[in-house]
Amino acid sequence: MSKESFQDLRPTVWIGKRGVTSVIIDEIRRQLKVRKVVKVRWLRNTEVDPRRIAASADADLLDVRGRTLVLAERRSRSPGRDSRNI
């Protein structure tokens, strides 16, 4: 999926004034299994760390723009292809 197509993707997870909770992370994980790519938005008065959300949801952070982030299901790496094993 290209960055241009992220614009067409509608947010399916909204983070409210309570911030990032375990319920939000569980919902992101559930949607990633089904959709493979999830767009998340949050309120202006909410502090959000996109990298922390990606790590908590075990997902890849694809893009961050303003108060919106795009996550993708983490790709599993095969042990033989890891650059540290050279």
Backbone atoms as SQL, in Angstrom:
CREATE TABLE atoms (id INTEGER PRIMARY KEY, chain TEXT, resi INTEGER, resn TEXT, atom TEXT, x REAL, y REAL, z REAL);
INSERT INTO atoms VALUES
  (1, 'A', 1, 'MET', 'N', 0.850, -1.172, 0.000),
  (2, 'A', 1, 'MET', 'CA', 0.000, 0.000, 0.000),
  (3, 'A', 1, 'MET', 'C', 0.899, 1.238, 0.000),
  (4, 'A', 2, 'SER', 'N', 0.666, 2.131, -0.918),
  (5, 'A', 2, 'SER', 'CA', 1.490, 3.334, -1.035),
  (6, 'A', 2, 'SER', 'C', 0.973, 4.432, -0.109),
  (7, 'A', 3, 'LYS', 'N', 1.836, 5.420, 0.161),
  (8, 'A', 3, 'LYS', 'CA', 1.445, 6.520, 1.039),
  (9, 'A', 3, 'LYS', 'C', 0.264, 7.299, 0.479),
  (10, 'A', 4, 'GLU', 'N', 0.153, 7.381, -0.828),
  (11, 'A', 4, 'GLU', 'CA', -0.966, 8.092, -1.429),
  (12, 'A', 4, 'GLU', 'C', -2.291, 7.431, -1.071),
  (13, 'A', 5, 'SER', 'N', -2.302, 6.119, -0.982),
  (14, 'A', 5, 'SER', 'CA', -3.547, 5.419, -0.683),
  (15, 'A', 5, 'SER', 'C', -3.923, 5.545, 0.793),
  (16, 'A', 6, 'PHE', 'N', -3.005, 5.976, 1.668),
  (17, 'A', 6, 'PHE', 'CA', -3.342, 6.202, 3.070),
  (18, 'A', 6, 'PHE', 'C', -4.366, 7.321, 3.204),
  (19, 'A', 7, 'GLN', 'N', -4.339, 8.285, 2.284),
  (20, 'A', 7, 'GLN', 'CA', -5.298, 9.384, 2.337),
  (21, 'A', 7, 'GLN', 'C', -6.724, 8.883, 2.156),
  (22, 'A', 8, 'ASP', 'N', -6.908, 7.886, 1.342),
  (23, 'A', 8, 'ASP', 'CA', -8.240, 7.351, 1.072),
  (24, 'A', 8, 'ASP', 'C', -8.748, 6.475, 2.211),
  (25, 'A', 9, 'LEU', 'N', -7.846, 5.997, 3.040),
  (26, 'A', 9, 'LEU', 'CA', -8.193, 5.130, 4.158),
  (27, 'A', 9, 'LEU', 'C', -8.879, 5.951, 5.250),
  (28, 'A', 10, 'ARG', 'N', -10.008, 5.489, 5.733),
  (29, 'A', 10, 'ARG', 'CA', -10.732, 6.204, 6.786),
  (30, 'A', 10, 'ARG', 'C', -10.274, 5.713, 8.162),
  (31, 'A', 11, 'PRO', 'N', -10.189, 6.613, 9.141),
  (32, 'A', 11, 'PRO', 'CA', -9.826, 6.189, 10.501),
  (33, 'A', 11, 'PRO', 'C', -10.866, 5.222, 11.061),
  (34, 'A', 12, 'THR', 'N', -10.391, 4.144, 11.642),
  (35, 'A', 12, 'THR', 'CA', -11.301, 3.167, 12.235),
  (36, 'A', 12, 'THR', 'C', -11.132, 3.093, 13.743),
  (37, 'A', 13, 'VAL', 'N', -10.087, 3.729, 14.272),
  (38, 'A', 13, 'VAL', 'CA', -9.874, 3.789, 15.717),
  (39, 'A', 13, 'VAL', 'C', -9.683, 5.250, 16.092),
  (40, 'A', 14, 'TRP', 'N', -10.417, 5.694, 17.105),
  (41, 'A', 14, 'TRP', 'CA', -10.318, 7.067, 17.599),
  (42, 'A', 14, 'TRP', 'C', -9.873, 7.021, 19.051),
  (43, 'A', 15, 'ILE', 'N', -8.862, 7.823, 19.377),
  (44, 'A', 15, 'ILE', 'CA', -8.377, 7.909, 20.754),
  (45, 'A', 15, 'ILE', 'C', -8.965, 9.174, 21.363),
  (46, 'A', 16, 'GLY', 'N', -9.702, 9.002, 22.456),
  (47, 'A', 16, 'GLY', 'CA', -10.401, 10.109, 23.096),
  (48, 'A', 16, 'GLY', 'C', -9.605, 10.725, 24.228),
  (49, 'A', 17, 'LYS', 'N', -10.309, 11.433, 25.099),
  (50, 'A', 17, 'LYS', 'CA', -9.658, 12.190, 26.156),
  (51, 'A', 17, 'LYS', 'C', -9.014, 11.307, 27.220),
  (52, 'A', 18, 'ARG', 'N', -9.377, 10.048, 27.284),
  (53, 'A', 18, 'ARG', 'CA', -8.726, 9.131, 28.233),
  (54, 'A', 18, 'ARG', 'C', -7.354, 8.676, 27.746),
  (55, 'A', 19, 'GLY', 'N', -7.062, 8.925, 26.492),
  (56, 'A', 19, 'GLY', 'CA', -5.761, 8.558, 25.942),
  (57, 'A', 19, 'GLY', 'C', -5.713, 7.100, 25.514),
  (58, 'A', 20, 'VAL', 'N', -4.505, 6.595, 25.427),
  (59, 'A', 20, 'VAL', 'CA', -4.295, 5.220, 24.977),
  (60, 'A', 20, 'VAL', 'C', -4.486, 4.277, 26.160),
  (61, 'A', 21, 'THR', 'N', -5.478, 3.426, 26.043),
  (62, 'A', 21, 'THR', 'CA', -5.766, 2.449, 27.095),
  (63, 'A', 21, 'THR', 'C', -5.543, 1.046, 26.541),
  (64, 'A', 22, 'SER', 'N', -5.607, 0.075, 27.410),
  (65, 'A', 22, 'SER', 'CA', -5.442, -1.313, 26.968),
  (66, 'A', 22, 'SER', 'C', -6.577, -1.712, 26.026),
  (67, 'A', 23, 'VAL', 'N', -7.744, -1.132, 26.202),
  (68, 'A', 23, 'VAL', 'CA', -8.883, -1.421, 25.315),
  (69, 'A', 23, 'VAL', 'C', -8.576, -0.923, 23.901),
  (70, 'A', 24, 'ILE', 'N', -7.982, 0.256, 23.790),
  (71, 'A', 24, 'ILE', 'CA', -7.616, 0.812, 22.481),
  (72, 'A', 24, 'ILE', 'C', -6.585, -0.088, 21.806),
  (73, 'A', 25, 'ILE', 'N', -5.572, -0.501, 22.551),
  (74, 'A', 25, 'ILE', 'CA', -4.526, -1.365, 21.989),
  (75, 'A', 25, 'ILE', 'C', -5.119, -2.692, 21.534),
  (76, 'A', 26, 'ASP', 'N', -6.008, -3.263, 22.336),
  (77, 'A', 26, 'ASP', 'CA', -6.665, -4.523, 21.949),
  (78, 'A', 26, 'ASP', 'C', -7.484, -4.354, 20.677),
  (79, 'A', 27, 'GLU', 'N', -8.173, -3.226, 20.554),
  (80, 'A', 27, 'GLU', 'CA', -8.973, -2.963, 19.356),
  (81, 'A', 27, 'GLU', 'C', -8.084, -2.808, 18.122),
  (82, 'A', 28, 'ILE', 'N', -6.959, -2.129, 18.275),
  (83, 'A', 28, 'ILE', 'CA', -6.017, -1.984, 17.158),
  (84, 'A', 28, 'ILE', 'C', -5.506, -3.354, 16.728),
  (85, 'A', 29, 'ARG', 'N', -5.132, -4.184, 17.686),
  (86, 'A', 29, 'ARG', 'CA', -4.650, -5.543, 17.356),
  (87, 'A', 29, 'ARG', 'C', -5.718, -6.352, 16.626),
  (88, 'A', 30, 'ARG', 'N', -6.958, -6.258, 17.127),
  (89, 'A', 30, 'ARG', 'CA', -8.062, -7.004, 16.502),
  (90, 'A', 30, 'ARG', 'C', -8.272, -6.551, 15.062),
  (91, 'A', 31, 'GLN', 'N', -8.268, -5.234, 14.849),
  (92, 'A', 31, 'GLN', 'CA', -8.477, -4.720, 13.496),
  (93, 'A', 31, 'GLN', 'C', -7.307, -5.044, 12.578),
  (94, 'A', 32, 'LEU', 'N', -6.094, -5.063, 13.102),
  (95, 'A', 32, 'LEU', 'CA', -4.938, -5.395, 12.268),
  (96, 'A', 32, 'LEU', 'C', -5.027, -6.819, 11.730),
  (97, 'A', 33, 'LYS', 'N', -5.554, -7.731, 12.553),
  (98, 'A', 33, 'LYS', 'CA', -5.710, -9.119, 12.096),
  (99, 'A', 33, 'LYS', 'C', -6.671, -9.208, 10.913),
  (100, 'A', 34, 'VAL', 'N', -7.705, -8.374, 10.935),
  (101, 'A', 34, 'VAL', 'CA', -8.731, -8.415, 9.897),
  (102, 'A', 34, 'VAL', 'C', -8.353, -7.568, 8.693),
  (103, 'A', 35, 'ARG', 'N', -7.921, -6.329, 8.932),
  (104, 'A', 35, 'ARG', 'CA', -7.706, -5.356, 7.865),
  (105, 'A', 35, 'ARG', 'C', -6.270, -5.283, 7.356),
  (106, 'A', 36, 'LYS', 'N', -5.303, -5.640, 8.182),
  (107, 'A', 36, 'LYS', 'CA', -3.865, -5.563, 7.874),
  (108, 'A', 36, 'LYS', 'C', -3.314, -4.143, 7.982),
  (109, 'A', 37, 'VAL', 'N', -4.122, -3.103, 7.726),
  (110, 'A', 37, 'VAL', 'CA', -3.715, -1.704, 7.854),
  (111, 'A', 37, 'VAL', 'C', -4.825, -0.950, 8.584),
  (112, 'A', 38, 'VAL', 'N', -4.442, -0.165, 9.610),
  (113, 'A', 38, 'VAL', 'CA', -5.407, 0.554, 10.426),
  (114, 'A', 38, 'VAL', 'C', -4.983, 2.011, 10.544),
  (115, 'A', 39, 'LYS', 'N', -5.949, 2.905, 10.412),
  (116, 'A', 39, 'LYS', 'CA', -5.698, 4.334, 10.574),
  (117, 'A', 39, 'LYS', 'C', -6.285, 4.763, 11.917),
  (118, 'A', 40, 'VAL', 'N', -5.474, 5.489, 12.707),
  (119, 'A', 40, 'VAL', 'CA', -5.862, 5.898, 14.056),
  (120, 'A', 40, 'VAL', 'C', -5.788, 7.420, 14.152),
  (121, 'A', 41, 'ARG', 'N', -6.811, 8.033, 14.738),
  (122, 'A', 41, 'ARG', 'CA', -6.811, 9.491, 14.972),
  (123, 'A', 41, 'ARG', 'C', -6.996, 9.746, 16.452),
  (124, 'A', 42, 'TRP', 'N', -6.587, 10.927, 16.902),
  (125, 'A', 42, 'TRP', 'CA', -6.765, 11.281, 18.305),
  (126, 'A', 42, 'TRP', 'C', -7.126, 12.754, 18.444),
  (127, 'A', 43, 'LEU', 'N', -7.682, 13.094, 19.600),
  (128, 'A', 43, 'LEU', 'CA', -8.109, 14.458, 19.899),
  (129, 'A', 43, 'LEU', 'C', -6.906, 15.381, 20.092),
  (130, 'A', 44, 'ARG', 'N', -7.127, 16.667, 19.884),
  (131, 'A', 44, 'ARG', 'CA', -6.059, 17.665, 20.050),
  (132, 'A', 44, 'ARG', 'C', -5.495, 17.705, 21.459),
  (133, 'A', 45, 'ASN', 'N', -6.358, 17.560, 22.444),
  (134, 'A', 45, 'ASN', 'CA', -5.915, 17.678, 23.829),
  (135, 'A', 45, 'ASN', 'C', -5.395, 16.372, 24.414),
  (136, 'A', 46, 'THR', 'N', -5.122, 15.400, 23.577),
  (137, 'A', 46, 'THR', 'CA', -4.640, 14.088, 24.014),
  (138, 'A', 46, 'THR', 'C', -3.183, 13.908, 23.599),
  (139, 'A', 47, 'GLU', 'N', -2.349, 13.532, 24.561),
  (140, 'A', 47, 'GLU', 'CA', -0.943, 13.251, 24.274),
  (141, 'A', 47, 'GLU', 'C', -0.814, 11.814, 23.773),
  (142, 'A', 48, 'VAL', 'N', -0.229, 11.673, 22.599),
  (143, 'A', 48, 'VAL', 'CA', -0.074, 10.350, 21.990),
  (144, 'A', 48, 'VAL', 'C', 1.338, 10.212, 21.446),
  (145, 'A', 49, 'ASP', 'N', 1.956, 9.060, 21.698),
  (146, 'A', 49, 'ASP', 'CA', 3.264, 8.742, 21.139),
  (147, 'A', 49, 'ASP', 'C', 3.062, 7.621, 20.111),
  (148, 'A', 50, 'PRO', 'N', 3.081, 7.948, 18.813),
  (149, 'A', 50, 'PRO', 'CA', 2.805, 6.937, 17.785),
  (150, 'A', 50, 'PRO', 'C', 3.734, 5.717, 17.849),
  (151, 'A', 51, 'ARG', 'N', 5.003, 5.927, 18.146),
  (152, 'A', 51, 'ARG', 'CA', 5.926, 4.780, 18.224),
  (153, 'A', 51, 'ARG', 'C', 5.562, 3.842, 19.369),
  (154, 'A', 52, 'ARG', 'N', 5.125, 4.427, 20.469),
  (155, 'A', 52, 'ARG', 'CA', 4.739, 3.617, 21.617),
  (156, 'A', 52, 'ARG', 'C', 3.472, 2.811, 21.316),
  (157, 'A', 53, 'ILE', 'N', 2.540, 3.426, 20.611),
  (158, 'A', 53, 'ILE', 'CA', 1.321, 2.710, 20.220),
  (159, 'A', 53, 'ILE', 'C', 1.672, 1.535, 19.312),
  (160, 'A', 54, 'ALA', 'N', 2.541, 1.782, 18.330),
  (161, 'A', 54, 'ALA', 'CA', 2.948, 0.717, 17.411),
  (162, 'A', 54, 'ALA', 'C', 3.623, -0.422, 18.162),
  (163, 'A', 55, 'ALA', 'N', 4.498, -0.086, 19.091),
  (164, 'A', 55, 'ALA', 'CA', 5.182, -1.123, 19.863),
  (165, 'A', 55, 'ALA', 'C', 4.192, -1.904, 20.734),
  (166, 'A', 56, 'SER', 'N', 3.271, -1.207, 21.369),
  (167, 'A', 56, 'SER', 'CA', 2.282, -1.863, 22.226),
  (168, 'A', 56, 'SER', 'C', 1.358, -2.782, 21.436),
  (169, 'A', 57, 'ALA', 'N', 1.025, -2.368, 20.222),
  (170, 'A', 57, 'ALA', 'CA', 0.119, -3.162, 19.381),
  (171, 'A', 57, 'ALA', 'C', 0.874, -4.195, 18.555),
  (172, 'A', 58, 'ASP', 'N', 2.199, -4.241, 18.697),
  (173, 'A', 58, 'ASP', 'CA', 3.040, -5.149, 17.915),
  (174, 'A', 58, 'ASP', 'C', 2.782, -4.957, 16.425),
  (175, 'A', 59, 'ALA', 'N', 2.885, -3.677, 15.996),
  (176, 'A', 59, 'ALA', 'CA', 2.603, -3.320, 14.610),
  (177, 'A', 59, 'ALA', 'C', 3.727, -2.455, 14.057),
  (178, 'A', 60, 'ASP', 'N', 3.747, -2.301, 12.745),
  (179, 'A', 60, 'ASP', 'CA', 4.697, -1.420, 12.074),
  (180, 'A', 60, 'ASP', 'C', 4.042, -0.059, 11.884),
  (181, 'A', 61, 'LEU', 'N', 4.754, 1.005, 12.248),
  (182, 'A', 61, 'LEU', 'CA', 4.281, 2.364, 12.059),
  (183, 'A', 61, 'LEU', 'C', 4.629, 2.786, 10.637),
  (184, 'A', 62, 'LEU', 'N', 3.619, 3.030, 9.812),
  (185, 'A', 62, 'LEU', 'CA', 3.838, 3.365, 8.416),
  (186, 'A', 62, 'LEU', 'C', 3.908, 4.865, 8.163),
  (187, 'A', 63, 'ASP', 'N', 3.053, 5.636, 8.858),
  (188, 'A', 63, 'ASP', 'CA', 2.979, 7.064, 8.566),
  (189, 'A', 63, 'ASP', 'C', 2.364, 7.803, 9.745),
  (190, 'A', 64, 'VAL', 'N', 2.832, 9.025, 9.972),
  (191, 'A', 64, 'VAL', 'CA', 2.248, 9.916, 10.976),
  (192, 'A', 64, 'VAL', 'C', 2.094, 11.285, 10.329),
  (193, 'A', 65, 'ARG', 'N', 0.888, 11.810, 10.379),
  (194, 'A', 65, 'ARG', 'CA', 0.622, 13.157, 9.858),
  (195, 'A', 65, 'ARG', 'C', -0.369, 13.827, 10.784),
  (196, 'A', 66, 'GLY', 'N', 0.078, 14.908, 11.402),
  (197, 'A', 66, 'GLY', 'CA', -0.800, 15.621, 12.325),
  (198, 'A', 66, 'GLY', 'C', -1.228, 14.730, 13.469),
  (199, 'A', 67, 'ARG', 'N', -2.529, 14.573, 13.636),
  (200, 'A', 67, 'ARG', 'CA', -3.086, 13.734, 14.698),
  (201, 'A', 67, 'ARG', 'C', -3.592, 12.407, 14.156),
  (202, 'A', 68, 'THR', 'N', -2.918, 11.912, 13.137),
  (203, 'A', 68, 'THR', 'CA', -3.316, 10.655, 12.504),
  (204, 'A', 68, 'THR', 'C', -2.094, 9.769, 12.295),
  (205, 'A', 69, 'LEU', 'N', -2.249, 8.493, 12.552),
  (206, 'A', 69, 'LEU', 'CA', -1.169, 7.543, 12.273),
  (207, 'A', 69, 'LEU', 'C', -1.730, 6.339, 11.550),
  (208, 'A', 70, 'VAL', 'N', -0.854, 5.675, 10.813),
  (209, 'A', 70, 'VAL', 'CA', -1.240, 4.477, 10.071),
  (210, 'A', 70, 'VAL', 'C', -0.345, 3.339, 10.533),
  (211, 'A', 71, 'LEU', 'N', -0.974, 2.236, 10.921),
  (212, 'A', 71, 'LEU', 'CA', -0.265, 1.049, 11.383),
  (213, 'A', 71, 'LEU', 'C', -0.538, -0.116, 10.449),
  (214, 'A', 72, 'ALA', 'N', 0.445, -0.991, 10.337),
  (215, 'A', 72, 'ALA', 'CA', 0.276, -2.213, 9.544),
  (216, 'A', 72, 'ALA', 'C', 0.653, -3.404, 10.400),
  (217, 'A', 73, 'GLU', 'N', 0.068, -4.524, 10.061),
  (218, 'A', 73, 'GLU', 'CA', 0.401, -5.760, 10.750),
  (219, 'A', 73, 'GLU', 'C', 1.890, -6.017, 10.596),
  (220, 'A', 74, 'ARG', 'N', 2.542, -6.346, 11.696),
  (221, 'A', 74, 'ARG', 'CA', 3.985, -6.569, 11.666),
  (222, 'A', 74, 'ARG', 'C', 4.311, -7.790, 10.818),
  (223, 'A', 75, 'ARG', 'N', 5.273, -7.597, 9.958),
  (224, 'A', 75, 'ARG', 'CA', 5.721, -8.706, 9.110),
  (225, 'A', 75, 'ARG', 'C', 6.676, -9.584, 9.907),
  (226, 'A', 76, 'SER', 'N', 6.468, -10.864, 9.831),
  (227, 'A', 76, 'SER', 'CA', 7.387, -11.777, 10.521),
  (228, 'A', 76, 'SER', 'C', 8.646, -11.913, 9.694),
  (229, 'A', 77, 'ARG', 'N', 9.760, -11.885, 10.359),
  (230, 'A', 77, 'ARG', 'CA', 11.046, -11.990, 9.672),
  (231, 'A', 77, 'ARG', 'C', 11.568, -13.408, 9.812),
  (232, 'A', 78, 'SER', 'N', 12.027, -13.952, 8.720),
  (233, 'A', 78, 'SER', 'CA', 12.580, -15.297, 8.772),
  (234, 'A', 78, 'SER', 'C', 13.979, -15.227, 9.365),
  (235, 'A', 79, 'PRO', 'N', 14.385, -16.215, 10.175),
  (236, 'A', 79, 'PRO', 'CA', 15.679, -16.163, 10.846),
  (237, 'A', 79, 'PRO', 'C', 16.859, -16.096, 9.885),
  (238, 'A', 80, 'GLY', 'N', 16.737, -16.662, 8.721),
  (239, 'A', 80, 'GLY', 'CA', 17.842, -16.670, 7.770),
  (240, 'A', 80, 'GLY', 'C', 18.055, -15.341, 7.062),
  (241, 'A', 81, 'ARG', 'N', 17.090, -14.473, 7.100),
  (242, 'A', 81, 'ARG', 'CA', 17.165, -13.213, 6.362),
  (243, 'A', 81, 'ARG', 'C', 17.462, -12.014, 7.247),
  (244, 'A', 82, 'ASP', 'N', 17.692, -12.229, 8.506),
  (245, 'A', 82, 'ASP', 'CA', 17.996, -11.132, 9.422),
  (246, 'A', 82, 'ASP', 'C', 19.413, -10.628, 9.153),
  (247, 'A', 83, 'SER', 'N', 19.544, -9.315, 8.973),
  (248, 'A', 83, 'SER', 'CA', 20.856, -8.750, 8.612),
  (249, 'A', 83, 'SER', 'C', 21.868, -8.915, 9.734),
  (250, 'A', 84, 'ARG', 'N', 21.427, -9.139, 10.954),
  (251, 'A', 84, 'ARG', 'CA', 22.375, -9.321, 12.057),
  (252, 'A', 84, 'ARG', 'C', 23.014, -10.701, 12.021),
  (253, 'A', 85, 'ASN', 'N', 22.468, -11.627, 11.267),
  (254, 'A', 85, 'ASN', 'CA', 22.989, -12.980, 11.212),
  (255, 'A', 85, 'ASN', 'C', 23.999, -13.195, 10.089),
  (256, 'A', 86, 'ILE', 'N', 24.522, -12.127, 9.534),
  (257, 'A', 86, 'ILE', 'CA', 25.452, -12.272, 8.416),
  (258, 'A', 86, 'ILE', 'C', 26.808, -12.705, 8.897);
